[in-house]
Amino acid sequence: MSWRGRWIAGTGWVASIALAWILYGVSEGSGVASLSNANLSTTPPPAYRAEATYRVYLPLISRAICQPIPGASYDTFPVIHPVSFNVADNPDYNLLLLGYVPVNEYKGLVDYAGGFDPNAPQFRFLFGDHRIPVFRNVYKNNGWDWQNHRRLPPPDGWPPVSVAGFAVSPGEVIYVPDSGYDIGNGFDALVLYADPQQITLKYTGEDSTARGYTVYITGICVEPSLLALYQQWNANGRGRLPAVRGGQPIGRARGVQIDVGVRDNNAFMDPRSRKDWWQR
């Protein structure tokens, strides 16, 4: 398609393309499952490019899903050691840049031995009804070649799953996973990165994924005022960033699946672990 900047004439065309777009979103969820080990380009994943393209042709449908959340408002908080590089080009901040591929592992909660952190972010709170969701797909994150700025095949070893796809309803409100942490003024986390279809939350005050928990949520429309606030302060040097509380709304599901990943001290963890992320 190459009709950027003009409308498609004729109600038949509009209805046909709108129906195709709705079916695409419902059947594909986040769309990242289409990645493969052979897809090692630094080009953003196909679903990422497709959303940006189709949003030009069907703005009314995009707005219907991505409408603001009534009553939502957001504040900022001072950042410890703000970075000066472009975080959109950094796979520690931008999960869709890093990418992930489907794996043949169990789609549901798993039990691991060992200790746990009672203050860790809890994924039930992603949802208004605090449910344990249906696991539609599971994935492993790609590796990264820092010298050549490109993807590598997923690393061997633990964890077997590092990103989980949860079943949702299109337009469903998604919330901040609650935790026992407080970075100040009752905030659980900073918004380290946000774009129109993903958000990265950091459960400490540093502008880094090196220490503490980092939670990635893709396949959402980030709430428009939250996204605008992030973009403003990111452009102004990241001395402050949006800060959010557990259970605070942050966006809406774009389709029938959102994807969630989590890191602890920069190491990817298994989001299926019952004792870690599903304690309550």
Backbone bond lengths (Angstrom), bond angles and torsions (degrees), N, CA, C in turn:
res aa  C-N    CA-C-N  psi(-1)  N-CA   C-N-CA  omega(-1)  CA-C   N-CA-C  phi
1 M - - - 1.461 - - 1.526 110.15 -
2 S 1.338 116.73 138.80 1.457 119.15 -177.52 1.518 111.80 -140.78
3 W 1.345 116.58 30.40 1.456 120.48 -176.46 1.517 112.11 -94.63
4 R 1.318 118.59 32.33 1.465 120.92 -178.19 1.525 109.90 -57.22
5 G 1.345 114.96 131.99 1.448 120.37 174.29 1.513 114.53 90.72
6 R 1.361 119.71 -0.64 1.449 119.20 175.05 1.506 109.82 -139.13
7 W 1.336 116.49 158.74 1.455 122.24 -177.34 1.512 110.17 -85.83
8 I 1.310 116.56 154.37 1.448 122.56 174.48 1.522 107.45 -87.59
9 A 1.345 117.10 124.18 1.452 120.59 -175.59 1.511 110.52 -82.08
10 G 1.340 114.65 149.02 1.461 119.12 174.29 1.499 112.00 97.05
11 T 1.324 117.26 126.84 1.462 120.68 -178.13 1.502 112.07 -66.85
12 G 1.332 118.09 -28.53 1.471 119.91 179.30 1.510 111.75 -64.17
13 W 1.340 115.32 -44.80 1.468 118.11 177.14 1.515 111.53 -60.95
14 V 1.325 115.97 -44.64 1.468 119.05 -177.78 1.516 110.74 -61.35
15 A 1.334 117.24 -46.44 1.467 120.42 -178.37 1.515 110.69 -64.00
16 S 1.330 117.40 -41.38 1.472 119.94 -177.97 1.511 111.34 -65.12
17 I 1.336 116.01 -45.66 1.457 118.29 -177.82 1.519 110.69 -70.02
18 A 1.339 115.69 -37.18 1.474 118.18 178.13 1.510 110.87 -62.19
19 L 1.351 117.37 -42.48 1.458 120.03 178.72 1.516 110.50 -62.99
20 A 1.328 117.11 -41.36 1.469 119.88 179.32 1.511 111.21 -62.54
21 W 1.313 116.16 -41.07 1.475 119.80 179.61 1.525 111.31 -64.30
22 I 1.337 117.48 -43.35 1.473 120.58 179.98 1.514 109.73 -62.34
23 L 1.355 116.85 -45.66 1.463 119.64 -179.52 1.518 110.89 -64.58
24 Y 1.347 116.13 -36.31 1.463 119.09 177.24 1.516 111.03 -59.78
25 G 1.345 116.47 -48.98 1.455 119.59 -178.06 1.499 112.27 -64.81
26 V 1.364 117.82 -40.01 1.457 120.71 -176.98 1.504 111.52 -70.50
27 S 1.336 116.97 -37.97 1.467 119.08 -174.57 1.511 112.38 -83.27
28 E 1.351 118.45 -27.25 1.446 120.13 -172.21 1.513 114.03 -99.87
29 G 1.337 118.57 -17.45 1.468 119.34 -175.57 1.511 108.87 63.12
30 S 1.333 117.13 -125.34 1.449 120.72 -177.67 1.505 112.43 -77.32
31 G 1.322 118.35 -21.19 1.445 121.38 177.54 1.504 114.18 85.17
32 V 1.327 120.08 -10.74 1.448 120.91 -174.79 1.517 111.66 -72.18
33 A 1.322 118.81 -15.79 1.455 120.78 179.30 1.502 112.51 -61.50
34 S 1.325 118.79 -15.68 1.449 120.41 -178.66 1.521 112.54 -78.38
35 L 1.342 119.35 -7.71 1.444 121.05 176.78 1.517 110.53 -67.11
36 S 1.297 116.95 152.47 1.460 121.68 176.68 1.512 108.85 -137.72
37 N 1.350 116.07 167.84 1.453 120.00 179.78 1.518 111.92 -60.93
38 A 1.330 117.25 -23.99 1.445 120.38 -179.63 1.517 112.22 -78.01
39 N 1.299 117.35 -13.67 1.461 121.75 -177.00 1.517 109.25 -89.11
40 L 1.341 115.80 81.81 1.453 120.70 -173.93 1.524 111.66 -108.70
41 S 1.302 118.24 13.94 1.452 122.22 -179.14 1.517 110.24 -71.54
42 T 1.333 115.98 155.44 1.463 119.46 173.61 1.520 111.34 -79.77
43 T 1.345 117.47 -4.91 1.457 120.07 175.94 1.509 109.47 -62.69
44 P 1.359 118.61 136.49 1.466 119.53 179.79 1.507 111.75 -55.20
45 P 1.351 118.24 153.12 1.457 122.48 -178.02 1.518 111.64 -53.40
46 P 1.344 117.69 152.60 1.463 121.00 -176.39 1.513 114.13 -53.57
47 A 1.337 117.88 -41.21 1.463 119.80 -178.23 1.522 110.75 -64.00
48 Y 1.321 115.84 -31.79 1.454 120.73 -179.69 1.524 109.70 -66.75
49 R 1.343 117.22 -44.49 1.448 120.87 179.19 1.526 110.90 -68.47
50 A 1.336 117.06 -40.19 1.456 120.41 -176.84 1.523 111.19 -62.05
51 E 1.327 116.99 -41.12 1.465 119.50 -178.71 1.521 109.96 -61.17
52 A 1.325 116.88 -44.24 1.449 119.60 -178.51 1.520 111.26 -64.13
53 T 1.336 117.06 -35.85 1.453 121.09 179.97 1.521 110.82 -71.07
54 Y 1.331 117.51 -53.31 1.455 119.97 -175.20 1.518 112.42 -66.57
55 R 1.314 118.12 -25.40 1.454 120.36 -179.96 1.533 111.16 -62.58
56 V 1.339 116.89 -25.18 1.450 120.41 177.55 1.519 111.11 -69.34
57 Y 1.347 116.96 -39.04 1.457 120.66 -172.70 1.523 113.91 -85.32
58 L 1.330 117.55 -27.52 1.459 120.57 -173.82 1.526 110.75 -128.01
59 P 1.317 118.08 61.70 1.469 119.34 -175.36 1.512 113.43 -63.65
60 L 1.327 118.93 -31.88 1.459 119.95 -177.53 1.512 111.22 -68.11
61 I 1.347 117.32 -38.42 1.464 120.56 178.40 1.520 109.97 -67.38
62 S 1.354 117.48 -43.95 1.459 120.68 178.47 1.512 110.55 -59.11
63 R 1.324 117.26 -44.04 1.461 120.33 -179.28 1.520 111.33 -65.07
64 A 1.325 117.51 -34.43 1.461 120.07 -179.11 1.521 110.48 -62.37
65 I 1.331 117.54 -40.35 1.465 121.11 179.27 1.526 110.60 -78.71
66 C 1.316 116.90 -39.29 1.465 121.36 -170.44 1.526 113.40 -98.44
67 Q 1.306 116.85 24.93 1.458 119.79 -178.52 1.529 111.37 -63.78
68 P 1.337 117.57 151.89 1.469 120.40 178.48 1.525 112.02 -57.48
69 I 1.316 115.44 156.08 1.460 122.15 177.31 1.526 108.01 -92.39
70 P 1.321 118.49 118.76 1.468 120.53 -177.05 1.535 111.90 -55.32
71 G 1.309 115.64 132.56 1.459 121.15 176.19 1.519 115.33 81.92
72 A 1.336 118.06 -4.15 1.471 120.19 -177.70 1.521 110.57 -72.34
73 S 1.327 116.80 135.01 1.461 122.28 174.39 1.524 107.98 -148.07
74 Y 1.330 116.64 155.84 1.453 120.98 -170.41 1.527 110.62 -140.93
75 D 1.341 114.40 151.90 1.456 122.20 178.40 1.524 109.03 -121.85
76 T 1.326 115.38 170.06 1.462 121.14 176.25 1.522 109.86 -113.79
77 F 1.337 114.75 166.69 1.458 120.84 -178.16 1.530 108.22 -145.88
78 P 1.336 118.17 144.58 1.470 120.11 179.87 1.532 111.78 -60.85
79 V 1.319 115.54 141.51 1.463 122.52 -176.47 1.520 109.74 -103.18
80 I 1.324 116.08 137.96 1.466 121.51 175.37 1.526 108.63 -84.44
81 H 1.318 116.38 123.19 1.470 123.34 177.30 1.534 112.18 53.52
82 P 1.336 117.96 62.70 1.466 119.14 177.63 1.517 111.82 -61.05
83 V 1.325 116.44 140.92 1.467 120.99 -178.19 1.526 109.45 -85.61
84 S 1.330 115.76 160.39 1.461 120.96 -178.35 1.527 112.60 -109.42
85 F 1.346 118.19 -6.74 1.461 119.72 -179.67 1.529 110.56 -84.74
86 N 1.323 115.41 167.57 1.462 121.95 179.28 1.522 108.99 -77.53
87 V 1.326 117.42 105.48 1.462 120.36 -174.04 1.526 112.26 -68.57
88 A 1.330 118.26 -22.53 1.462 120.21 177.75 1.518 111.78 -63.29
89 D 1.335 117.03 -23.61 1.462 121.80 179.56 1.520 112.58 -96.26
90 N 1.323 117.16 10.65 1.461 121.21 -177.42 1.525 109.34 -113.29
91 P 1.341 119.41 120.43 1.464 121.24 -176.15 1.519 114.13 -69.68
92 D 1.326 118.89 -13.39 1.467 120.14 173.98 1.533 110.96 -71.93
93 Y 1.321 116.53 -26.29 1.463 122.28 -179.93 1.527 111.40 -98.49
94 N 1.315 116.53 -40.06 1.462 123.72 -172.16 1.535 109.07 -106.43
95 L 1.328 117.29 97.91 1.465 120.85 -175.59 1.521 111.95 -66.61
96 L 1.326 118.61 -34.30 1.456 119.52 -179.53 1.512 111.91 -71.00
97 L 1.318 118.41 -23.20 1.462 121.05 171.57 1.528 109.83 -68.77
98 L 1.332 117.03 -45.49 1.455 120.80 177.01 1.524 110.97 -63.54
99 G 1.310 116.83 -46.78 1.456 122.16 179.17 1.521 112.97 79.28
100 Y 1.331 115.61 165.70 1.456 122.38 179.84 1.516 108.82 -155.54
101 V 1.329 115.91 156.09 1.460 121.08 -173.76 1.532 109.42 -125.18
102 P 1.330 117.63 149.87 1.468 119.98 179.41 1.521 111.75 -66.75
103 V 1.323 115.78 145.49 1.465 121.80 177.34 1.525 109.28 -130.00
104 N 1.306 115.18 155.19 1.467 121.51 -178.70 1.524 109.26 -90.58
105 E 1.309 115.53 75.98 1.465 122.07 179.78 1.531 108.65 -129.57
106 Y 1.323 115.44 167.75 1.467 121.43 -176.05 1.523 111.05 -62.13
107 K 1.320 115.97 133.00 1.461 122.36 179.62 1.527 109.26 -98.43
108 G 1.321 116.08 85.65 1.450 122.32 -178.64 1.514 110.03 167.18
109 L 1.333 116.61 -179.14 1.454 120.95 -179.94 1.521 110.79 -70.06
110 V 1.332 115.51 145.15 1.468 121.11 177.56 1.528 107.98 -127.66
111 D 1.328 115.65 155.70 1.459 122.18 -178.25 1.518 109.83 -109.81
112 Y 1.328 115.56 121.83 1.460 122.39 175.77 1.525 108.77 -111.34
113 A 1.323 115.89 148.01 1.458 120.84 174.34 1.529 109.33 -78.00
114 G 1.334 115.51 168.56 1.449 120.06 175.70 1.508 113.05 105.68
115 G 1.324 114.36 178.92 1.452 120.83 -177.60 1.515 112.19 -76.66
116 F 1.327 115.26 177.16 1.456 120.54 178.86 1.517 108.90 -152.27
117 D 1.311 115.20 161.26 1.457 122.16 178.83 1.528 108.22 -99.91
118 P 1.329 118.77 113.25 1.469 120.10 -179.18 1.521 113.36 -66.54
119 N 1.332 117.36 -13.17 1.465 120.83 -179.84 1.528 113.42 -97.20
120 A 1.321 118.01 1.57 1.463 121.62 -175.68 1.526 111.34 -62.69
121 P 1.334 118.35 151.93 1.472 120.89 176.44 1.529 111.02 -57.55
122 Q 1.318 115.80 139.53 1.457 121.91 -176.67 1.525 110.33 -112.16
123 F 1.340 115.69 123.25 1.456 120.59 -170.43 1.525 114.19 -78.58
124 R 1.325 118.58 -13.81 1.472 118.75 172.58 1.527 111.50 -57.03
125 F 1.357 114.70 -31.29 1.459 119.34 -174.18 1.519 112.88 -79.08
126 L 1.330 117.27 -0.60 1.458 119.84 169.29 1.524 111.45 -62.25
127 F 1.346 115.75 -25.21 1.462 122.06 -171.02 1.526 110.61 -115.37
128 G 1.314 115.25 145.07 1.455 119.86 -178.44 1.509 113.66 -61.83
129 D 1.346 116.94 -28.32 1.465 119.86 -179.91 1.528 112.72 -96.76
130 H 1.349 117.49 6.03 1.466 123.11 176.55 1.535 111.99 55.48
131 R 1.306 116.59 37.83 1.464 121.08 -176.42 1.524 111.95 -84.29
132 I 1.323 115.01 161.25 1.455 120.79 161.63 1.527 105.76 -86.76
133 P 1.327 118.77 114.42 1.458 120.05 -171.24 1.530 111.99 -78.87
134 V 1.304 115.54 166.72 1.457 121.64 167.96 1.530 107.91 -71.43
135 F 1.341 116.02 131.82 1.455 120.98 175.81 1.531 107.55 -87.56
136 R 1.319 117.30 108.51 1.461 120.58 -177.82 1.530 111.86 -81.96
137 N 1.332 116.60 -36.44 1.467 121.48 -178.21 1.520 108.87 -151.61
138 V 1.338 115.36 158.09 1.465 120.92 173.34 1.525 108.45 -132.92
139 Y 1.340 115.38 151.38 1.460 121.28 -170.29 1.526 110.94 -140.70
140 K 1.338 114.23 165.08 1.474 122.33 170.39 1.525 107.67 -123.24
141 N 1.334 116.11 134.08 1.456 120.71 -179.78 1.520 111.31 -68.02
142 N 1.328 116.07 148.81 1.462 121.07 173.18 1.519 110.55 -69.86
143 G 1.328 115.34 161.85 1.452 120.97 166.22 1.524 109.69 -84.56
144 W 1.334 115.46 178.83 1.464 118.42 -177.32 1.526 110.55 -142.24
145 D 1.327 115.18 132.44 1.456 123.16 175.01 1.524 107.32 -94.94
146 W 1.333 116.77 99.59 1.455 120.78 -175.02 1.525 112.15 -68.88
147 Q 1.325 117.74 -30.83 1.454 120.29 -178.68 1.531 111.47 -68.63
148 N 1.337 116.24 -40.82 1.459 120.91 -177.05 1.527 113.20 -104.45
149 H 1.299 117.12 1.66 1.468 123.56 176.48 1.530 110.66 52.91
150 R 1.324 115.05 61.92 1.461 119.10 179.78 1.521 109.31 -152.21
151 R 1.328 114.95 162.27 1.456 121.10 178.30 1.521 111.31 -72.72
152 L 1.318 113.43 151.88 1.454 122.56 170.61 1.529 108.16 -123.08
153 P 1.325 118.58 165.19 1.467 119.33 175.51 1.531 110.57 -58.80
154 P 1.336 117.40 154.98 1.471 119.86 179.05 1.520 111.69 -53.86
155 P 1.309 118.03 139.44 1.468 120.86 -179.55 1.525 111.40 -67.93
156 D 1.328 115.53 149.21 1.462 120.90 176.26 1.532 109.94 -72.00
157 G 1.329 114.60 162.67 1.455 119.54 172.25 1.510 113.43 91.85
158 W 1.329 113.39 -169.49 1.451 121.92 -174.87 1.525 110.05 -74.88
159 P 1.333 118.12 146.13 1.464 127.75 -1.16 1.530 111.38 -86.03
160 P 1.329 117.42 155.57 1.464 119.34 177.60 1.518 112.80 -68.90
161 V 1.348 116.55 -25.91 1.464 123.47 177.85 1.525 107.71 -131.31
162 S 1.337 116.82 133.51 1.464 118.84 178.12 1.532 112.74 -125.84
163 V 1.324 117.07 -9.02 1.462 121.92 175.51 1.523 107.54 -138.76
164 A 1.326 116.69 134.32 1.468 121.35 -179.76 1.522 109.46 -120.73
165 G 1.335 114.84 139.77 1.451 120.94 176.96 1.511 111.10 -99.87
166 F 1.340 117.62 116.46 1.455 123.23 -176.20 1.530 111.13 -101.35
167 A 1.323 116.29 138.95 1.458 121.48 178.58 1.524 110.19 -71.64
168 V 1.328 115.07 133.31 1.461 122.45 178.29 1.523 108.59 -141.64
169 S 1.314 115.83 173.43 1.458 121.82 172.87 1.523 108.69 -101.43
170 P 1.334 118.52 139.43 1.461 119.58 177.47 1.525 111.42 -54.90
171 G 1.320 116.04 130.71 1.457 121.05 -178.68 1.510 114.66 86.44
172 E 1.334 118.22 -6.23 1.467 121.43 179.08 1.523 110.26 -60.64
173 V 1.321 116.93 136.91 1.455 121.32 179.02 1.526 109.64 -73.78
174 I 1.339 115.60 134.69 1.460 123.33 179.24 1.526 108.22 -111.86
175 Y 1.340 115.73 140.74 1.460 122.00 -171.78 1.532 111.55 -120.32
176 V 1.327 115.39 165.34 1.459 122.07 177.06 1.527 109.58 -70.62
177 P 1.346 118.87 126.95 1.470 119.50 173.49 1.528 110.71 -59.63
178 D 1.321 116.15 123.12 1.461 121.00 -178.51 1.523 109.96 -69.97
179 S 1.321 115.63 150.95 1.466 121.47 178.93 1.517 109.28 -144.68
180 G 1.328 115.09 177.68 1.455 120.04 174.59 1.516 112.31 -96.38
181 Y 1.329 117.93 12.13 1.460 121.94 -176.77 1.525 110.90 -99.10
182 D 1.324 114.74 151.48 1.460 122.31 179.79 1.521 106.88 -139.18
183 I 1.339 116.51 111.77 1.461 119.64 179.94 1.530 111.05 -83.56
184 G 1.342 115.68 -4.16 1.463 121.74 -179.63 1.510 111.13 134.26
185 N 1.320 116.70 142.52 1.472 122.91 178.66 1.523 112.87 57.52
186 G 1.337 116.67 27.21 1.453 120.51 177.43 1.517 114.78 81.15
187 F 1.332 118.34 5.24 1.457 121.42 178.47 1.530 110.68 -81.65
188 D 1.331 115.16 138.98 1.469 120.70 175.45 1.522 112.40 -83.86
189 A 1.326 117.71 -38.02 1.456 119.86 -167.55 1.521 112.08 -153.10
190 L 1.345 115.04 156.64 1.447 123.13 169.04 1.525 109.55 -92.94
191 V 1.324 116.22 152.47 1.466 120.98 169.00 1.532 106.68 -89.35
192 L 1.332 116.93 100.12 1.465 121.00 -179.16 1.518 112.12 -74.68
193 Y 1.356 115.87 -31.59 1.459 119.27 -179.01 1.520 108.45 -155.19
194 A 1.322 115.44 145.49 1.465 120.84 174.73 1.517 108.65 -153.44
195 D 1.307 116.06 142.96 1.453 122.48 168.98 1.529 106.61 -143.15
196 P 1.326 120.21 -177.91 1.464 118.80 -172.55 1.516 116.25 -60.60
197 Q 1.351 119.41 -13.12 1.456 117.78 -178.38 1.527 114.99 -134.47
198 Q 1.329 117.72 15.46 1.466 119.51 176.20 1.513 110.54 -159.55
199 I 1.345 114.55 160.75 1.456 120.74 177.39 1.521 108.42 -145.16
200 T 1.340 115.58 145.77 1.457 122.59 178.55 1.522 108.37 -121.90
201 L 1.332 116.33 121.92 1.455 122.86 -177.09 1.519 110.05 -109.61
202 K 1.328 117.07 137.19 1.462 122.11 -179.16 1.525 109.19 -123.24
203 Y 1.351 114.93 123.73 1.463 120.95 -172.52 1.530 112.70 -91.04
204 T 1.336 116.91 30.51 1.464 123.63 165.26 1.520 106.48 -141.46
205 G 1.333 117.13 176.86 1.455 120.92 -176.23 1.508 114.82 -88.99
206 E 1.346 119.02 -0.62 1.455 121.12 -177.95 1.528 111.84 -83.49
207 D 1.306 114.77 148.59 1.467 121.75 174.97 1.520 108.59 -87.58
208 S 1.321 115.40 65.24 1.466 121.67 -175.09 1.523 108.26 -167.06
209 T 1.329 115.78 151.47 1.465 120.45 174.26 1.523 111.89 -94.84
210 A 1.352 117.64 5.42 1.460 120.88 -171.45 1.521 113.36 -70.03
211 R 1.325 118.19 -28.41 1.457 120.97 -176.40 1.523 109.20 -131.72
212 G 1.328 115.85 137.02 1.455 120.15 177.44 1.527 112.58 85.51
213 Y 1.335 115.27 -171.57 1.456 121.68 -175.02 1.528 111.42 -91.66
214 T 1.320 114.26 138.14 1.463 122.41 171.97 1.525 107.51 -123.31
215 V 1.317 117.17 126.34 1.468 122.05 179.45 1.527 108.73 -115.62
216 Y 1.329 115.47 129.32 1.462 122.76 178.55 1.527 108.96 -108.67
217 I 1.315 116.46 134.96 1.467 121.54 176.96 1.524 107.08 -131.85
218 T 1.329 117.37 118.15 1.456 121.72 178.39 1.522 109.53 -119.46
219 G 1.342 115.33 166.41 1.459 119.75 -178.17 1.508 112.88 82.87
220 I 1.342 116.57 21.25 1.466 120.10 178.47 1.524 109.86 -122.03
221 C 1.317 115.46 157.48 1.464 122.37 163.77 1.524 106.08 -89.47
222 V 1.310 117.56 107.86 1.469 119.20 176.77 1.526 108.62 -61.46
223 E 1.322 116.81 135.64 1.464 121.48 -177.42 1.532 108.93 -51.12
224 P 1.346 118.08 128.60 1.465 120.45 -170.15 1.527 115.09 -55.29
225 S 1.317 118.32 -40.81 1.465 119.01 -179.13 1.525 111.19 -71.50
226 L 1.331 117.85 -32.36 1.465 121.02 176.13 1.519 110.02 -67.89
227 L 1.329 116.92 -43.79 1.463 120.57 178.85 1.525 110.34 -62.19
228 A 1.328 117.71 -43.22 1.466 120.96 179.80 1.532 111.17 -63.73
229 L 1.334 117.00 -39.52 1.462 120.89 178.80 1.526 110.27 -65.12
230 Y 1.330 116.71 -43.17 1.469 119.57 176.87 1.527 110.57 -60.83
231 Q 1.315 117.66 -47.94 1.462 121.03 -177.52 1.520 111.11 -60.92
232 Q 1.319 116.81 -38.31 1.466 120.89 179.14 1.527 111.32 -61.36
233 W 1.340 116.07 -51.05 1.461 119.48 -175.34 1.529 112.40 -77.54
234 N 1.309 117.75 -27.36 1.458 120.10 173.13 1.528 109.98 -64.53
235 A 1.330 116.41 -42.51 1.463 120.58 178.72 1.526 112.22 -68.47
236 N 1.332 117.14 -24.79 1.462 121.64 -177.97 1.520 113.48 -91.77
237 G 1.333 117.67 13.79 1.459 120.14 173.68 1.509 116.23 103.17
238 R 1.350 118.78 0.93 1.463 123.32 173.25 1.527 113.43 64.99
239 G 1.323 117.96 22.20 1.461 119.88 174.67 1.521 111.96 -65.94
240 R 1.322 115.71 -29.16 1.462 123.51 170.45 1.518 106.87 -131.19
241 L 1.334 115.31 151.87 1.455 121.46 175.34 1.524 108.48 -139.38
242 P 1.332 117.80 160.01 1.459 118.54 174.85 1.523 111.21 -58.30
243 A 1.327 115.50 141.58 1.464 121.89 177.01 1.526 107.90 -124.54
244 V 1.331 115.54 143.69 1.466 120.32 -173.36 1.524 110.47 -131.98
245 R 1.323 114.12 155.32 1.457 121.78 179.73 1.525 110.36 -104.79
246 G 1.326 116.46 155.01 1.450 120.68 176.46 1.514 111.53 -56.16
247 G 1.326 116.86 132.65 1.453 121.56 -179.53 1.514 114.65 83.17
248 Q 1.334 118.29 1.37 1.462 120.90 179.15 1.531 109.44 -80.74
249 P 1.336 118.88 136.89 1.471 120.25 -179.81 1.522 111.20 -69.13
250 I 1.336 116.35 140.14 1.465 120.62 -178.32 1.522 113.25 -129.09
251 G 1.324 118.87 -6.79 1.454 119.71 179.39 1.508 111.75 169.71
252 R 1.338 115.02 -172.76 1.464 122.57 179.44 1.526 109.81 -126.94
253 A 1.321 115.61 147.63 1.460 120.83 177.17 1.520 109.53 -66.89
254 R 1.326 116.48 134.19 1.466 121.15 179.03 1.518 112.02 -77.64
255 G 1.322 117.17 -32.16 1.457 121.02 -176.66 1.509 110.39 -143.86
256 V 1.328 116.82 -138.73 1.460 121.30 -176.37 1.529 112.30 -98.89
257 Q 1.330 117.83 6.83 1.459 120.00 -179.50 1.519 110.02 -149.68
258 I 1.331 116.31 137.53 1.458 121.94 165.01 1.517 107.32 -114.75
259 D 1.320 116.61 150.40 1.459 122.00 179.58 1.517 109.40 -111.92
260 V 1.331 116.28 136.41 1.462 121.62 -174.21 1.523 109.31 -132.12
261 G 1.319 115.42 128.92 1.459 122.38 174.33 1.511 109.90 -126.29
262 V 1.331 115.86 160.05 1.469 119.50 -178.33 1.525 109.26 -145.59
263 R 1.326 115.08 140.47 1.463 122.55 174.06 1.525 109.28 -121.66
264 D 1.316 115.04 148.73 1.460 122.47 172.36 1.514 106.76 -126.07
265 N 1.343 116.91 118.30 1.470 121.61 -175.14 1.528 111.08 50.58
266 N 1.326 115.72 43.91 1.465 126.38 175.23 1.524 114.49 77.06
267 A 1.328 118.78 -6.24 1.463 121.12 179.35 1.520 109.30 -93.76
268 F 1.337 117.20 129.39 1.454 120.07 176.60 1.529 110.27 -63.43
269 M 1.334 115.34 141.28 1.456 122.98 179.24 1.523 109.09 -116.88
270 D 1.324 116.06 170.23 1.463 120.86 179.19 1.527 109.16 -88.86
271 P 1.342 118.65 112.60 1.461 120.11 -178.15 1.522 113.90 -70.03
272 R 1.336 118.29 -5.76 1.459 121.53 178.28 1.524 111.98 -85.27
273 S 1.342 118.41 -9.97 1.459 122.22 -172.10 1.528 111.66 -64.75
274 R 1.317 115.69 114.01 1.460 121.16 -176.62 1.526 112.08 -62.05
275 K 1.323 117.51 -43.71 1.459 120.61 -173.71 1.531 112.95 -71.69
276 D 1.329 116.58 -20.45 1.458 119.78 -176.51 1.525 113.61 -95.20
277 W 1.339 117.26 -51.20 1.462 120.44 -168.46 1.528 113.39 -113.87
278 W 1.337 117.50 -0.23 1.466 121.43 -176.19 1.523 110.65 -133.13
279 Q 1.330 118.36 34.35 1.458 122.42 -176.72 1.517 111.36 -68.90
280 R 1.306 118.50 -32.81 1.478 121.80 -174.15 1.519 110.26 -148.12
